[in-house]
Amino acid sequence: MYFIYIIECEDGSLYTGITNDLKRRFSEHKKGIGGHYTAAHKPKRIIYTEKRKTRSEALQREAQIKKLRRADKLQLIDGRNW
């Protein structure tokens, strides 16, 4: 099982990623070892998740979400559309 997740950072920006262990990955982000973006923008909380059965499906969905405008990501998080 893989998770696509969106993190809200302390500066209000959004970060999208995938993992097979959400708790571990968020902990890595919080420690500054989870990627360059979140090391610089300090993750605040996970605000959205989706599940996919395979890594391939998760990567495809992650790419779709990353292409969305911020307003569309916020609609997705609020449960509207997408």
N, C-alpha and C positions, 0 to 999 in steps of 0.2 A: 504494500500500500504506500502510495506517495501523496504528499500534501503540497498544494500550491498555497502560498501564504502571502499576505500583505502586512507589512509592519508600518506603523506610524512612528516616525522619528520625532525627536524632541523639537526639531525646527518646523514640524508640520509636514515635512515631505513624506512620500510613500515609497516603500521598497518592496519589490515582488521577487519571490524566490520559490524553490522547491526543495523538499527533503523527504526522507523516509522516517525521520525522528524529529518531530516538531519541537519537543521540549529541549532536546540536545542542541538543535540548530539555533533556537532563540537564545539559549545560554551562550553559545559561541558568539552570536551577534552582540550580546550584552557585554561580553568580555573583550570585544574588539578584534576577535579572530574569525569573525564570520563573513568577512568580505571588506573590501576597501570602502564601499559606500557607507555601510553602517558603522564602520570604524570612525568615519569622519562626521556622521550625522546623528550618532547616538540613538539607538532604537529605544522606543518608549513602550510599545505594546503591540501584540498581534491583533489586528482588527478584522481579519478576514481569512478564512481557509476553505479550500475545496479538496476533495479526495479523488484520486485516480488510481486505477489498478496497476498500471505499468509506468515505468520511468518515461517511456516514449510519450504516452498520453499526457503525463504531467508536464513534460517539456513543451509539448505543443500548446497546451493551455496557458502555460507561463508566457510563452511568446505572444499569444493572443492578448493576454492582459497587459503585458508591457507595451503593446502598441496603442492601447486605449489612452485617450486624453484623461487628464486628472478628473474632470467632471464625470466622465463615464465610469472611471474607477470608483468614485464616490457613490454613484448610483448602484454599481455592483455590490459594494459594501453594504449599502442600505437595503439590498434585496430587490431593487428595481431593475428590470430588463436584464440584459446580458446573461 
